[in-house]
Amino acid sequence: MTSAIVLAGGRSRRFGTDKLKARLPDGRTVLAHAVAGAAAVVDELVVVIAPGADRPNGLPEGAVLVHDPEPDEGPLTGLATGLETVSGEIVLVVGGDMPALEASVLRLLIAAVAKDSKVEGARLEVDGSTSASVLPCALRRKAARRACGEALAAGDRRLRGALERLATTVVPAAEWRALDPSGRTLLDIDRPADLAGLEGRDEPR
């Protein structure tokens, strides 16, 4: 079984309103698009939202909803919360503000972990640099739970702080860009202007 965690507990400070509720030209929200992208490639889907928040519109039937334990604890706490809920050994992690995920690229991430038992995580190479994406990523559940615990115990609330504690592999840009030439999988929505160019968004494939 493969699971996915969609991190959707942020406060959208730079966007000005709740960016996850912003609607794209097809009428669906940013969050609904992100969820659809993840759901297309996994057996189990968990969405982590802010404490006390209502169930968002557009979630598929069977999606499990969990709440962050405290407000404003950051995405690493959200990941740790989601990891306590999922049951799959390999866990895809995406942001709820990533509406242009390509399912074929997500499958590459999952396969990169599945093919080698020593690999604890997989990330995407960012073009023209030595860095790799934080999200999306694929993680081994038990190793990721350990890494989250270690990072939080050290006062490090960065997602990257947990990933740095894992034996990760990086999917080369040339490989995943062949499936997603414009790099839309890495798009996250921080400001209203980021929504530009998303017209004609296709269904996950």
TIRO-2110 file (N, C-alpha, C; in Angstrom, 1 decimal):
// TIRO-2110
0.8, -1.2, 0.0, N, 1, A
0.0, 0.0, 0.0, CA, 1, A
0.9, 1.2, 0.0, C, 1, A
0.5, 2.2, -0.8, N, 2, A
1.1, 3.5, -0.8, CA, 2, A
0.2, 4.6, -0.3, C, 2, A
0.6, 5.5, 0.5, N, 3, A
-0.2, 6.5, 1.1, CA, 3, A
0.3, 7.9, 0.6, C, 3, A
-0.6, 8.9, 0.8, N, 4, A
-0.2, 10.3, 0.5, CA, 4, A
-0.7, 11.2, 1.7, C, 4, A
0.2, 12.1, 2.0, N, 5, A
-0.2, 13.2, 2.9, CA, 5, A
-0.2, 14.5, 2.2, C, 5, A
-1.3, 15.2, 2.3, N, 6, A
-1.5, 16.6, 1.7, CA, 6, A
-1.4, 17.5, 2.9, C, 6, A
-0.4, 18.4, 2.9, N, 7, A
-0.3, 19.4, 4.0, CA, 7, A
-1.1, 20.6, 3.7, C, 7, A
-2.1, 20.9, 4.5, N, 8, A
-3.0, 22.0, 4.2, CA, 8, A
-3.4, 22.8, 5.4, C, 8, A
-2.5, 22.9, 6.3, N, 9, A
-2.8, 23.6, 7.6, CA, 9, A
-2.2, 25.0, 7.7, C, 9, A
-1.7, 25.6, 6.6, N, 10, A
-1.0, 26.9, 6.7, CA, 10, A
-2.1, 28.0, 6.8, C, 10, A
-1.5, 29.2, 7.1, N, 11, A
-2.4, 30.4, 7.2, CA, 11, A
-2.5, 31.3, 6.0, C, 11, A
-1.7, 31.1, 5.0, N, 12, A
-1.8, 31.9, 3.7, CA, 12, A
-1.5, 33.3, 4.0, C, 12, A
-0.5, 33.7, 4.8, N, 13, A
-0.3, 35.1, 5.1, CA, 13, A
0.1, 35.9, 3.9, C, 13, A
0.9, 35.3, 3.0, N, 14, A
1.3, 36.1, 1.8, CA, 14, A
0.2, 36.2, 0.8, C, 14, A
-0.7, 35.3, 0.8, N, 15, A
-1.8, 35.3, -0.2, CA, 15, A
-2.9, 36.3, 0.1, C, 15, A
-3.1, 36.6, 1.4, N, 16, A
-4.1, 37.5, 1.9, CA, 16, A
-5.4, 36.9, 2.3, C, 16, A
-5.8, 35.9, 1.6, N, 17, A
-7.0, 35.1, 2.0, CA, 17, A
-6.6, 33.6, 2.0, C, 17, A
-7.5, 32.7, 2.3, N, 18, A
-7.2, 31.3, 2.3, CA, 18, A
-6.9, 30.8, 0.9, C, 18, A
-5.6, 30.7, 0.5, N, 19, A
-5.3, 30.4, -0.8, CA, 19, A
-5.8, 29.0, -1.3, C, 19, A
-6.0, 28.1, -0.3, N, 20, A
-6.4, 26.7, -0.7, CA, 20, A
-7.9, 26.7, -1.2, C, 20, A
-8.6, 27.8, -0.9, N, 21, A
-10.0, 27.9, -1.3, CA, 21, A
-10.1, 28.7, -2.6, C, 21, A
-9.0, 29.3, -3.1, N, 22, A
-9.0, 30.0, -4.4, CA, 22, A
-9.4, 29.1, -5.5, C, 22, A
-10.2, 29.5, -6.4, N, 23, A
-10.7, 28.7, -7.5, CA, 23, A
-10.0, 28.9, -8.8, C, 23, A
-9.7, 27.8, -9.5, N, 24, A
-9.1, 27.8, -10.8, CA, 24, A
-10.2, 27.9, -11.8, C, 24, A
-9.8, 28.1, -13.1, N, 25, A
-10.9, 28.3, -14.1, CA, 25, A
-11.9, 27.2, -14.2, C, 25, A
-11.6, 25.9, -13.8, N, 26, A
-12.6, 24.9, -13.9, CA, 26, A
-13.5, 24.9, -12.7, C, 26, A
-13.4, 25.8, -11.7, N, 27, A
-14.3, 25.9, -10.6, CA, 27, A
-13.8, 25.2, -9.4, C, 27, A
-12.8, 24.3, -9.5, N, 28, A
-12.3, 23.6, -8.3, CA, 28, A
-11.2, 24.5, -7.6, C, 28, A
-11.1, 24.2, -6.3, N, 29, A
-10.1, 25.0, -5.5, CA, 29, A
-8.7, 24.5, -5.8, C, 29, A
-7.8, 25.3, -5.3, N, 30, A
-6.3, 24.9, -5.3, CA, 30, A
-6.1, 23.6, -4.6, C, 30, A
-6.7, 23.5, -3.4, N, 31, A
-6.6, 22.3, -2.6, CA, 31, A
-7.2, 21.1, -3.3, C, 31, A
-8.3, 21.2, -3.9, N, 32, A
-8.9, 20.1, -4.7, CA, 32, A
-8.0, 19.6, -5.8, C, 32, A
-7.4, 20.5, -6.5, N, 33, A
-6.4, 20.1, -7.5, CA, 33, A
-5.2, 19.3, -6.9, C, 33, A
-4.7, 19.8, -5.8, N, 34, A
-3.6, 19.2, -5.2, CA, 34, A
-4.0, 17.8, -4.7, C, 34, A
-5.1, 17.7, -4.1, N, 35, A
-5.6, 16.4, -3.6, CA, 35, A
-5.8, 15.4, -4.8, C, 35, A
-6.4, 15.9, -5.9, N, 36, A
-6.6, 15.0, -7.0, CA, 36, A
-5.3, 14.5, -7.6, C, 36, A
-4.3, 15.4, -7.7, N, 37, A
-3.0, 14.9, -8.2, CA, 37, A
-2.4, 13.8, -7.3, C, 37, A
-2.4, 14.0, -6.0, N, 38, A
-1.9, 12.9, -5.1, CA, 38, A
-2.8, 11.7, -5.1, C, 38, A
-4.1, 11.8, -5.1, N, 39, A
-5.0, 10.7, -5.1, CA, 39, A
-4.8, 9.8, -6.3, C, 39, A
-4.4, 10.3, -7.4, N, 40, A
-4.3, 9.6, -8.6, CA, 40, A
-3.2, 8.5, -8.6, C, 40, A
-2.3, 8.5, -7.6, N, 41, A
-1.2, 7.6, -7.6, CA, 41, A
-1.0, 6.8, -6.3, C, 41, A
-2.0, 6.9, -5.4, N, 42, A
-1.8, 6.2, -4.1, CA, 42, A
-3.1, 5.4, -3.7, C, 42, A
-3.0, 4.6, -2.7, N, 43, A
-4.1, 3.8, -2.2, CA, 43, A
-4.8, 4.5, -1.1, C, 43, A
-4.1, 5.3, -0.4, N, 44, A
-4.7, 6.0, 0.8, CA, 44, A
-4.3, 7.4, 0.9, C, 44, A
-5.3, 8.3, 1.2, N, 45, A
-5.0, 9.7, 1.2, CA, 45, A
-5.4, 10.3, 2.5, C, 45, A
-4.5, 11.1, 3.1, N, 46, A
-4.7, 11.8, 4.3, CA, 46, A
-4.4, 13.3, 4.1, C, 46, A
-5.4, 14.1, 4.5, N, 47, A
-5.2, 15.6, 4.4, CA, 47, A
-5.1, 16.2, 5.8, C, 47, A
-4.1, 16.9, 6.0, N, 48, A
-3.8, 17.5, 7.4, CA, 48, A
-4.2, 19.0, 7.3, C, 48, A
-5.2, 19.4, 8.1, N, 49, A
-5.6, 20.8, 8.1, CA, 49, A
-5.5, 21.4, 9.5, C, 49, A
-5.8, 22.7, 9.6, N, 50, A
-5.6, 23.5, 10.8, CA, 50, A
-6.5, 23.0, 11.9, C, 50, A
-6.2, 23.2, 13.2, N, 51, A
-7.1, 22.8, 14.3, CA, 51, A
-8.4, 23.5, 14.1, C, 51, A
-9.5, 22.7, 14.3, N, 52, A
-10.8, 23.3, 14.3, CA, 52, A
-11.4, 23.6, 12.9, C, 52, A
-10.6, 23.4, 11.8, N, 53, A
-11.1, 23.8, 10.5, CA, 53, A
-12.1, 22.7, 10.0, C, 53, A
-13.1, 23.2, 9.2, N, 54, A
-14.1, 22.3, 8.7, CA, 54, A
-13.5, 21.5, 7.5, C, 54, A
-14.2, 20.4, 7.2, N, 55, A
-13.8, 19.6, 6.1, CA, 55, A
-13.8, 20.4, 4.8, C, 55, A
-12.7, 20.5, 4.1, N, 56, A
-12.8, 21.3, 2.8, CA, 56, A
-13.7, 20.7, 1.8, C, 56, A
-14.1, 21.5, 0.9, N, 57, A
-14.9, 21.1, -0.3, CA, 57, A
-14.0, 20.4, -1.3, C, 57, A
-14.5, 19.4, -2.0, N, 58, A
-13.8, 18.8, -3.1, CA, 58, A
-12.9, 17.7, -2.8, C, 58, A
-13.0, 17.2, -1.5, N, 59, A
-12.1, 16.0, -1.2, CA, 59, A
-12.8, 14.8, -1.7, C, 59, A
-12.1, 13.8, -2.2, N, 60, A
-12.7, 12.6, -2.7, CA, 60, A
-13.2, 11.8, -1.6, C, 60, A
-14.2, 10.9, -1.9, N, 61, A
-14.7, 10.0, -0.9, CA, 61, A
-13.6, 9.1, -0.5, C, 61, A
-13.5, 8.9, 0.8, N, 62, A
-12.5, 8.0, 1.4, CA, 62, A
-11.3, 8.7, 1.8, C, 62, A
-11.2, 10.0, 1.5, N, 63, A
-10.0, 10.8, 2.0, CA, 63, A
-10.2, 11.0, 3.5, C, 63, A
-9.1, 10.7, 4.2, N, 64, A
-9.1, 10.9, 5.7, CA, 64, A
-8.6, 12.3, 6.1, C, 64, A
-9.3, 12.9, 7.0, N, 65, A
-9.0, 14.3, 7.4, CA, 65, A
-8.5, 14.2, 8.8, C, 65, A
-7.4, 14.8, 9.1, N, 66, A
-6.8, 15.0, 10.4, CA, 66, A
-6.4, 16.4, 10.7, C, 66, A
-6.5, 16.8, 11.9, N, 67, A
-6.2, 18.2, 12.3, CA, 67, A
-4.8, 18.3, 13.0, C, 67, A
-4.1, 19.4, 12.7, N, 68, A
-2.9, 19.7, 13.4, CA, 68, A
-3.2, 19.8, 14.9, C, 68, A
-2.3, 19.3, 15.8, N, 69, A
-2.6, 19.4, 17.2, CA, 69, A
-2.7, 20.8, 17.8, C, 69, A
-1.9, 21.7, 17.2, N, 70, A
-1.9, 23.1, 17.7, CA, 70, A
-1.8, 24.0, 16.5, C, 70, A
-2.3, 25.3, 16.6, N, 71, A
-2.2, 26.2, 15.5, CA, 71, A
-0.8, 26.7, 15.3, C, 71, A
-0.5, 27.0, 14.0, N, 72, A
0.8, 27.7, 13.7, CA, 72, A
2.0, 26.9, 14.1, C, 72, A
1.9, 25.6, 14.1, N, 73, A
3.1, 24.8, 14.4, CA, 73, A
4.0, 24.5, 13.2, C, 73, A
3.5, 24.8, 12.0, N, 74, A
4.3, 24.6, 10.8, CA, 74, A
4.1, 23.3, 10.1, C, 74, A
4.6, 23.2, 8.9, N, 75, A
4.4, 22.0, 8.1, CA, 75, A
5.1, 20.7, 8.6, C, 75, A
6.1, 20.9, 9.4, N, 76, A
6.8, 19.7, 9.9, CA, 76, A
5.9, 19.0, 10.9, C, 76, A
5.2, 19.8, 11.8, N, 77, A
4.3, 19.2, 12.7, CA, 77, A
3.1, 18.5, 11.9, C, 77, A
2.7, 19.2, 10.8, N, 78, A
1.6, 18.6, 10.0, CA, 78, A
2.1, 17.3, 9.4, C, 78, A
3.3, 17.2, 9.0, N, 79, A
3.8, 15.9, 8.4, CA, 79, A
3.9, 14.9, 9.5, C, 79, A
4.4, 15.2, 10.7, N, 80, A
4.4, 14.3, 11.8, CA, 80, A
3.0, 13.8, 12.2, C, 80, A
2.0, 14.6, 12.1, N, 81, A
0.7, 14.3, 12.4, CA, 81, A
0.1, 13.3, 11.3, C, 81, A
0.4, 13.6, 10.1, N, 82, A
0.0, 12.7, 9.0, CA, 82, A
0.6, 11.4, 9.1, C, 82, A
1.9, 11.3, 9.4, N, 83, A
2.6, 10.1, 9.5, CA, 83, A
2.1, 9.2, 10.6, C, 83, A
1.4, 9.7, 11.6, N, 84, A
0.8, 8.9, 12.7, CA, 84, A
-0.5, 8.3, 12.2, C, 84, A
-1.0, 8.8, 11.0, N, 85, A
-2.3, 8.3, 10.6, CA, 85, A
-2.2, 7.3, 9.4, C, 85, A
-1.3, 7.6, 8.5, N, 86, A
-1.2, 6.7, 7.3, CA, 86, A
-0.7, 5.3, 7.7, C, 86, A
-1.0, 4.4, 6.8, N, 87, A
-0.6, 3.0, 7.0, CA, 87, A
0.4, 2.5, 5.9, C, 87, A
0.5, 3.2, 4.8, N, 88, A
1.5, 2.7, 3.8, CA, 88, A
2.9, 2.9, 4.2, C, 88, A
3.7, 1.9, 3.7, N, 89, A
5.2, 2.0, 4.0, CA, 89, A
5.8, 3.1, 3.2, C, 89, A
5.4, 3.4, 2.0, N, 90, A
5.9, 4.5, 1.2, CA, 90, A
4.8, 5.6, 1.2, C, 90, A
5.2, 6.8, 1.6, N, 91, A
4.3, 7.9, 1.7, CA, 91, A
4.7, 9.1, 0.8, C, 91, A
3.8, 9.5, -0.1, N, 92, A
4.0, 10.7, -0.9, CA, 92, A
3.5, 11.9, -0.1, C, 92, A
4.3, 12.9, -0.1, N, 93, A
4.0, 14.2, 0.6, CA, 93, A
3.9, 15.3, -0.3, C, 93, A
2.8, 16.0, -0.4, N, 94, A
2.6, 17.2, -1.2, CA, 94, A
2.0, 18.3, -0.4, C, 94, A
2.1, 19.5, -1.0, N, 95, A
1.5, 20.7, -0.3, CA, 95, A
0.1, 20.9, -0.9, C, 95, A
-0.8, 21.3, 0.0, N, 96, A
-2.1, 21.6, -0.4, CA, 96, A
-2.2, 22.8, -1.4, C, 96, A
-1.1, 23.5, -1.5, N, 97, A
-1.1, 24.7, -2.4, CA, 97, A
-0.3, 24.4, -3.7, C, 97, A
-0.3, 23.1, -4.1, N, 98, A
0.4, 22.7, -5.3, CA, 98, A
-0.6, 22.1, -6.3, C, 98, A
-1.3, 23.0, -7.1, N, 99, A
-2.4, 22.6, -7.9, CA, 99, A
-2.1, 22.0, -9.2, C, 99, A
-0.8, 21.9, -9.6, N, 100, A
-0.4, 21.4, -10.9, CA, 100, A
0.5, 20.2, -10.9, C, 100, A
0.3, 19.3, -9.9, N, 101, A
1.1, 18.1, -9.8, CA, 101, A
0.8, 17.2, -11.0, C, 101, A
1.9, 16.6, -11.5, N, 102, A
1.7, 15.7, -12.6, CA, 102, A
1.9, 14.3, -12.0, C, 102, A
0.8, 13.5, -12.2, N, 103, A
0.8, 12.1, -11.6, CA, 103, A
2.0, 11.3, -12.0, C, 103, A
2.4, 11.4, -13.3, N, 104, A
3.6, 10.7, -13.8, CA, 104, A
4.9, 11.0, -13.0, C, 104, A
5.0, 12.2, -12.6, N, 105, A
6.2, 12.6, -11.9, CA, 105, A
6.1, 12.1, -10.5, C, 105, A
4.9, 12.1, -9.9, N, 106, A
4.8, 11.6, -8.5, CA, 106, A
5.1, 10.1, -8.5, C, 106, A
4.7, 9.4, -9.6, N, 107, A
5.0, 8.0, -9.6, CA, 107, A
6.5, 7.7, -9.7, C, 107, A
7.3, 8.6, -10.3, N, 108, A
8.7, 8.5, -10.3, CA, 108, A
9.3, 8.6, -8.9, C, 108, A
8.8, 9.5, -8.1, N, 109, A
9.2, 9.7, -6.7, CA, 109, A
9.0, 8.4, -5.9, C, 109, A
7.8, 7.9, -6.1, N, 110, A
7.4, 6.7, -5.3, CA, 110, A
8.3, 5.5, -5.8, C, 110, A
8.5, 5.4, -7.1, N, 111, A
9.3, 4.3, -7.6, CA, 111, A
10.8, 4.4, -7.1, C, 111, A
11.3, 5.6, -7.0, N, 112, A
12.7, 5.8, -6.5, CA, 112, A
12.9, 5.3, -5.1, C, 112, A
11.9, 5.3, -4.3, N, 113, A
12.0, 4.8, -2.9, CA, 113, A
11.7, 3.3, -3.0, C, 113, A
10.7, 2.9, -3.7, N, 114, A
10.3, 1.5, -3.7, CA, 114, A
11.4, 0.5, -4.2, C, 114, A
12.2, 1.0, -5.2, N, 115, A
13.2, 0.1, -5.8, CA, 115, A
14.4, -0.2, -5.0, C, 115, A
14.6, 0.5, -3.9, N, 116, A
15.9, 0.3, -3.1, CA, 116, A
15.5, 0.5, -1.6, C, 116, A
15.6, -0.6, -0.9, N, 117, A
15.2, -0.6, 0.5, CA, 117, A
16.0, 0.3, 1.4, C, 117, A
17.2, 0.7, 0.9, N, 118, A
18.1, 1.5, 1.7, CA, 118, A
17.7, 3.0, 1.5, C, 118, A
16.9, 3.3, 0.6, N, 119, A
16.5, 4.7, 0.3, CA, 119, A
15.4, 5.0, 1.2, C, 119, A
15.5, 6.1, 2.0, N, 120, A
14.5, 6.6, 2.9, CA, 120, A
13.6, 7.7, 2.4, C, 120, A
14.0, 8.3, 1.3, N, 121, A
13.2, 9.3, 0.7, CA, 121, A
13.7, 9.7, -0.7, C, 121, A
12.8, 10.3, -1.5, N, 122, A
13.2, 10.8, -2.8, CA, 122, A
12.6, 12.2, -3.1, C, 122, A
13.4, 13.0, -3.8, N, 123, A
13.1, 14.4, -4.1, CA, 123, A
13.4, 14.6, -5.5, C, 123, A
12.9, 15.8, -6.0, N, 124, A
13.2, 16.2, -7.4, CA, 124, A
14.3, 17.2, -7.5, C, 124, A
15.2, 16.9, -8.4, N, 125, A
16.3, 17.9, -8.7, CA, 125, A
15.7, 19.1, -9.3, C, 125, A
16.2, 20.3, -8.8, N, 126, A
15.8, 21.6, -9.3, CA, 126, A
16.7, 22.0, -10.5, C, 126, A
16.2, 22.4, -11.6, N, 127, A
17.0, 22.7, -12.7, CA, 127, A
18.2, 23.6, -12.4, C, 127, A
19.4, 23.3, -13.0, N, 128, A
20.5, 24.2, -12.9, CA, 128, A
21.0, 24.5, -11.5, C, 128, A
20.8, 23.6, -10.6, N, 129, A
21.4, 23.8, -9.3, CA, 129, A
21.6, 22.4, -8.6, C, 129, A
22.3, 22.5, -7.5, N, 130, A
22.5, 21.3, -6.7, CA, 130, A
21.5, 21.0, -5.7, C, 130, A
20.4, 21.8, -5.7, N, 131, A
19.4, 21.7, -4.7, CA, 131, A
18.3, 20.7, -5.2, C, 131, A
17.5, 20.3, -4.2, N, 132, A
16.4, 19.4, -4.6, CA, 132, A
15.1, 20.0, -3.9, C, 132, A
14.0, 19.6, -4.4, N, 133, A
12.7, 20.1, -3.9, CA, 133, A
12.5, 19.6, -2.5, C, 133, A
11.8, 20.4, -1.7, N, 134, A
11.3, 19.9, -0.4, CA, 134, A
10.0, 19.1, -0.6, C, 134, A
9.1, 19.7, -1.3, N, 135, A
7.8, 19.1, -1.8, CA, 135, A
7.7, 19.3, -3.3, C, 135, A
7.2, 18.2, -3.9, N, 136, A
6.7, 17.0, -3.4, CA, 136, A
7.9, 16.1, -3.1, C, 136, A
7.7, 15.1, -2.2, N, 137, A
8.7, 14.1, -1.9, CA, 137, A
8.0, 12.8, -1.6, C, 137, A
8.8, 11.7, -1.6, N, 138, A
8.3, 10.4, -1.2, CA, 138, A
9.2, 9.9, -0.1, C, 138, A
8.6, 9.3, 1.0, N, 139, A
9.3, 8.9, 2.2, CA, 139, A
8.9, 7.5, 2.6, C, 139, A
9.9, 6.9, 3.3, N, 140, A
9.6, 5.7, 4.0, CA, 140, A
9.0, 6.1, 5.4, C, 140, A
7.8, 5.5, 5.6, N, 141, A
7.0, 6.0, 6.8, CA, 141, A
7.8, 5.9, 8.1, C, 141, A
8.4, 4.8, 8.4, N, 142, A
9.0, 4.6, 9.7, CA, 142, A
10.3, 5.5, 9.9, C, 142, A
11.0, 5.6, 8.8, N, 143, A
12.2, 6.5, 8.8, CA, 143, A
11.8, 7.9, 8.9, C, 143, A
10.7, 8.3, 8.2, N, 144, A
10.3, 9.7, 8.3, CA, 144, A
9.7, 10.1, 9.6, C, 144, A
9.1, 9.1, 10.3, N, 145, A
8.6, 9.4, 11.7, CA, 145, A
9.8, 9.7, 12.6, C, 145, A
10.8, 8.8, 12.5, N, 146, A
12.0, 9.1, 13.3, CA, 146, A
12.6, 10.4, 13.0, C, 146, A
12.8, 10.8, 11.7, N, 147, A
13.4, 12.0, 11.3, CA, 147, A
12.6, 13.2, 11.8, C, 147, A
11.3, 13.1, 11.7, N, 148, A
10.4, 14.2, 12.2, CA, 148, A
10.6, 14.4, 13.7, C, 148, A
10.6, 13.3, 14.5, N, 149, A
10.8, 13.4, 15.9, CA, 149, A
12.1, 14.0, 16.3, C, 149, A
13.2, 13.6, 15.6, N, 150, A
14.5, 14.1, 15.9, CA, 150, A
14.6, 15.6, 15.6, C, 150, A
14.0, 16.0, 14.4, N, 151, A
14.0, 17.5, 14.1, CA, 151, A
13.2, 18.3, 15.1, C, 151, A
12.1, 17.8, 15.4, N, 152, A
11.2, 18.6, 16.4, CA, 152, A
11.9, 18.7, 17.8, C, 152, A
12.5, 17.6, 18.2, N, 153, A
13.2, 17.5, 19.5, CA, 153, A
14.3, 18.5, 19.5, C, 153, A
14.9, 18.7, 18.3, N, 154, A
16.1, 19.7, 18.2, CA, 154, A
15.6, 21.1, 18.0, C, 154, A
14.3, 21.3, 18.0, N, 155, A
13.8, 22.7, 17.8, CA, 155, A
13.8, 23.1, 16.3, C, 155, A
14.0, 22.2, 15.4, N, 156, A
14.1, 22.5, 14.0, CA, 156, A
12.7, 22.1, 13.4, C, 156, A
11.9, 23.2, 13.0, N, 157, A
10.6, 23.0, 12.5, CA, 157, A
10.5, 23.0, 11.0, C, 157, A
11.6, 23.0, 10.3, N, 158, A
11.6, 23.0, 8.9, CA, 158, A
11.4, 21.6, 8.3, C, 158, A
10.6, 21.5, 7.2, N, 159, A
10.5, 20.2, 6.5, CA, 159, A
11.9, 19.7, 6.1, C, 159, A
12.7, 20.7, 5.6, N, 160, A
14.0, 20.3, 5.1, CA, 160, A
14.8, 19.7, 6.3, C, 160, A
14.6, 20.2, 7.5, N, 161, A
15.3, 19.7, 8.6, CA, 161, A
15.1, 18.2, 8.8, C, 161, A
13.9, 17.7, 8.6, N, 162, A
13.6, 16.3, 8.6, CA, 162, A
14.2, 15.5, 7.5, C, 162, A
14.1, 16.1, 6.3, N, 163, A
14.6, 15.4, 5.1, CA, 163, A
16.1, 15.3, 5.2, C, 163, A
16.8, 16.2, 5.8, N, 164, A
18.3, 16.2, 6.0, CA, 164, A
18.7, 15.0, 6.9, C, 164, A
17.8, 14.5, 7.6, N, 165, A
18.1, 13.4, 8.5, CA, 165, A
17.8, 12.0, 7.9, C, 165, A
17.4, 12.0, 6.6, N, 166, A
17.1, 10.8, 5.9, CA, 166, A
18.1, 10.5, 4.8, C, 166, A
18.2, 9.3, 4.4, N, 167, A
19.0, 8.8, 3.3, CA, 167, A
18.1, 9.0, 2.1, C, 167, A
18.3, 10.1, 1.4, N, 168, A
17.4, 10.4, 0.2, CA, 168, A
18.1, 10.3, -1.1, C, 168, A
17.4, 10.1, -2.1, N, 169, A
17.9, 10.1, -3.5, CA, 169, A
17.2, 11.2, -4.2, C, 169, A
17.8, 11.6, -5.3, N, 170, A
17.2, 12.8, -6.1, CA, 170, A
16.9, 12.3, -7.5, C, 170, A
15.7, 12.5, -7.9, N, 171, A
15.4, 12.2, -9.3, CA, 171, A
15.9, 13.3, -10.2, C, 171, A
16.8, 13.0, -11.2, N, 172, A
17.4, 14.0, -12.0, CA, 172, A
16.3, 14.8, -12.8, C, 172, A
16.6, 16.1, -13.0, N, 173, A
15.7, 17.0, -13.7, CA, 173, A
15.4, 16.5, -15.1, C, 173, A
16.4, 16.0, -15.7, N, 174, A
16.2, 15.5, -17.1, CA, 174, A
15.2, 14.4, -17.2, C, 174, A
15.1, 13.6, -16.1, N, 175, A
14.2, 12.5, -16.1, CA, 175, A
12.8, 12.9, -15.8, C, 175, A
12.6, 13.7, -14.8, N, 176, A
11.2, 14.1, -14.5, CA, 176, A
10.7, 15.2, -15.4, C, 176, A
11.6, 16.0, -16.0, N, 177, A
11.1, 17.1, -16.9, CA, 177, A
10.7, 16.5, -18.2, C, 177, A
11.1, 15.3, -18.5, N, 178, A
10.6, 14.6, -19.8, CA, 178, A
9.1, 14.4, -19.7, C, 178, A
8.6, 14.2, -18.4, N, 179, A
7.2, 14.0, -18.2, CA, 179, A
6.5, 15.3, -17.9, C, 179, A
7.2, 16.3, -17.5, N, 180, A
6.6, 17.6, -17.1, CA, 180, A
7.5, 18.7, -17.6, C, 180, A
7.5, 19.0, -18.9, N, 181, A
8.5, 19.9, -19.5, CA, 181, A
8.5, 21.3, -18.8, C, 181, A
7.3, 21.8, -18.4, N, 182, A
7.2, 23.2, -17.9, CA, 182, A
7.5, 23.2, -16.4, C, 182, A
7.7, 22.1, -15.8, N, 183, A
8.0, 22.0, -14.3, CA, 183, A
6.8, 22.4, -13.4, C, 183, A
5.6, 22.2, -13.9, N, 184, A
4.5, 22.6, -13.1, CA, 184, A
4.3, 21.9, -11.8, C, 184, A
4.9, 20.7, -11.7, N, 185, A
4.8, 19.9, -10.5, CA, 185, A
5.4, 20.7, -9.3, C, 185, A
6.4, 21.5, -9.5, N, 186, A
7.0, 22.3, -8.4, CA, 186, A
6.3, 23.6, -8.1, C, 186, A
5.2, 23.9, -8.9, N, 187, A
4.5, 25.2, -8.6, CA, 187, A
3.8, 25.1, -7.3, C, 187, A
4.0, 26.1, -6.4, N, 188, A
3.2, 26.2, -5.2, CA, 188, A
2.6, 27.7, -5.2, C, 188, A
1.5, 27.8, -4.7, N, 189, A
0.8, 29.1, -4.7, CA, 189, A
1.1, 29.9, -3.4, C, 189, A
1.8, 31.0, -3.5, N, 190, A
2.0, 31.8, -2.4, CA, 190, A
1.3, 33.2, -2.5, C, 190, A
1.2, 33.7, -3.7, N, 191, A
0.5, 35.0, -3.9, CA, 191, A
-0.5, 34.8, -5.0, C, 191, A
-1.5, 35.7, -5.1, N, 192, A
-2.5, 35.6, -6.2, CA, 192, A
-1.9, 35.5, -7.6, C, 192, A
-0.8, 36.2, -7.8, N, 193, A
-0.1, 36.2, -9.1, CA, 193, A
0.3, 34.8, -9.5, C, 193, A
0.6, 34.0, -8.5, N, 194, A
1.0, 32.6, -8.9, CA, 194, A
0.0, 31.8, -9.6, C, 194, A
-1.3, 32.2, -9.5, N, 195, A
-2.3, 31.5, -10.2, CA, 195, A
-2.3, 31.7, -11.7, C, 195, A
-1.6, 32.7, -12.1, N, 196, A
-1.6, 33.0, -13.6, CA, 196, A
-0.9, 31.9, -14.3, C, 196, A
-1.5, 31.6, -15.5, N, 197, A
-0.9, 30.5, -16.3, CA, 197, A
-1.4, 29.1, -16.0, C, 197, A
-2.4, 29.0, -15.1, N, 198, A
-2.9, 27.7, -14.7, CA, 198, A
-4.2, 27.4, -15.6, C, 198, A
-4.6, 28.3, -16.4, N, 199, A
-5.7, 28.0, -17.3, CA, 199, A
-5.4, 26.7, -18.1, C, 199, A
-6.4, 26.0, -18.3, N, 200, A
-6.2, 24.8, -19.1, CA, 200, A
-5.6, 23.6, -18.4, C, 200, A
-5.6, 23.7, -17.1, N, 201, A
-5.1, 22.6, -16.2, CA, 201, A
-5.7, 21.3, -16.6, C, 201, A
-4.9, 20.3, -16.9, N, 202, A
-5.5, 19.0, -17.3, CA, 202, A
-5.7, 18.2, -16.0, C, 202, A
-6.5, 17.1, -16.2, N, 203, A
-6.6, 16.1, -15.1, CA, 203, A
-5.3, 15.4, -14.9, C, 203, A
-5.1, 14.9, -13.7, N, 204, A
-3.8, 14.1, -13.5, CA, 204, A
-3.7, 13.0, -14.5, C, 204, A
-2.5, 12.7, -14.9, N, 205, A
-2.3, 11.6, -15.8, CA, 205, A
-1.1, 10.7, -15.4, C, 205, A
END
